[in-house]
Amino acid sequence: MAEINNFVHQMEKPLKPLFNKRIFWDVNFEALDYGAKANFIIERVFERGDVDDIRQCRRYYGDEKVKTALLNTKFLPLHILYLASAVIDEPIESFRCYKLRQLNPELYPY
């Protein structure tokens, strides 16, 4: 019976995602703490990862955690902001980084 409970417990906990090391080029990839640095990892995966990386991130952290992290991030490039808006089904006006971008407008490119 203990073996079955152990197996069920392992099945409930998702496996760690296998992200490409190029996403985390500036940090020690092997020392990443997926629990404590969840917001950093989610932001970095959306900013520099591909579709498979984003899927693995959503599978591991769950849609609610991903949504919270993306809505509260300080900066996302504009094209990633639109992608994140489509993925989590929220208008871009609800993102913190969009509001900060509106407060600090860029110069008009001539």
C-alpha positions in Angstrom: 0.0 0.0 0.0 2.9 2.4 0.8 4.3 1.8 -2.7 0.9 2.9 -4.3 0.7 6.0 -2.1 4.3 6.9 -3.1 3.5 6.4 -6.8 0.4 8.6 -6.5 2.3 11.3 -4.7 5.0 11.3 -7.5 2.3 11.5 -10.2 0.7 14.6 -8.5 3.9 16.5 -8.6 4.8 17.6 -12.1 8.3 16.9 -13.4 10.7 19.8 -13.7 10.5 21.4 -17.1 13.5 21.0 -19.5 14.2 24.5 -20.7 16.8 25.3 -23.2 20.0 26.6 -21.5 20.2 29.6 -23.9 17.2 31.1 -22.0 19.2 31.4 -18.8 22.6 32.3 -20.4 23.5 34.7 -17.6 22.8 32.6 -14.5 23.9 29.2 -13.3 21.4 26.9 -15.0 22.0 23.9 -12.7 21.5 26.1 -9.6 18.1 27.4 -10.6 15.5 27.1 -7.8 12.2 26.5 -9.6 10.2 27.3 -6.5 11.9 30.4 -5.1 12.6 32.0 -8.4 9.3 31.2 -10.1 8.6 34.7 -11.3 12.0 35.2 -12.7 11.8 31.9 -14.6 8.3 32.6 -16.0 9.3 36.1 -17.2 12.5 34.8 -18.8 10.8 31.8 -20.5 8.2 34.1 -22.0 10.8 36.7 -23.1 13.4 34.3 -24.6 11.8 30.9 -24.9 10.0 29.3 -27.8 6.5 27.8 -27.8 7.6 24.5 -26.3 9.3 26.3 -23.4 6.2 28.3 -22.8 4.1 25.1 -22.8 6.4 23.4 -20.3 6.3 26.5 -18.1 2.5 26.6 -18.0 2.4 22.8 -17.4 4.8 23.1 -14.4 3.6 26.2 -12.7 -0.1 26.2 -13.7 -2.0 28.9 -15.5 -2.8 30.9 -12.4 0.8 31.3 -11.3 1.9 32.2 -14.8 -0.9 34.7 -15.1 0.0 36.4 -11.7 3.7 36.5 -12.6 3.1 38.0 -16.0 0.6 40.6 -14.8 3.0 41.9 -12.2 6.3 41.9 -14.2 8.0 45.3 -14.6 9.1 44.9 -18.2 8.2 42.8 -21.3 9.0 43.7 -24.9 5.9 44.9 -26.7 5.7 41.8 -29.0 6.0 39.5 -25.9 3.4 41.6 -24.1 0.9 40.9 -26.9 1.8 37.2 -26.8 1.4 37.0 -23.0 -1.9 38.8 -23.3 -3.2 36.2 -25.8 -1.8 33.2 -23.8 -3.4 34.2 -20.5 -6.5 35.8 -22.1 -6.1 39.2 -20.4 -6.2 42.7 -22.0 -2.8 44.4 -22.2 -4.1 47.3 -20.1 -4.1 45.0 -17.1 -0.4 44.3 -17.3 1.9 46.3 -14.9 4.5 46.6 -17.6 2.0 48.2 -20.0 1.0 50.8 -17.4 4.7 51.6 -16.7 5.3 51.9 -20.5 2.4 54.4 -20.7 3.9 56.5 -17.9 7.2 56.7 -19.7 6.5 57.2 -23.4 9.3 56.8 -25.9 10.4 59.4 -28.4 8.6 59.3 -31.7 10.9 57.5 -34.2 11.4 59.8 -37.2 
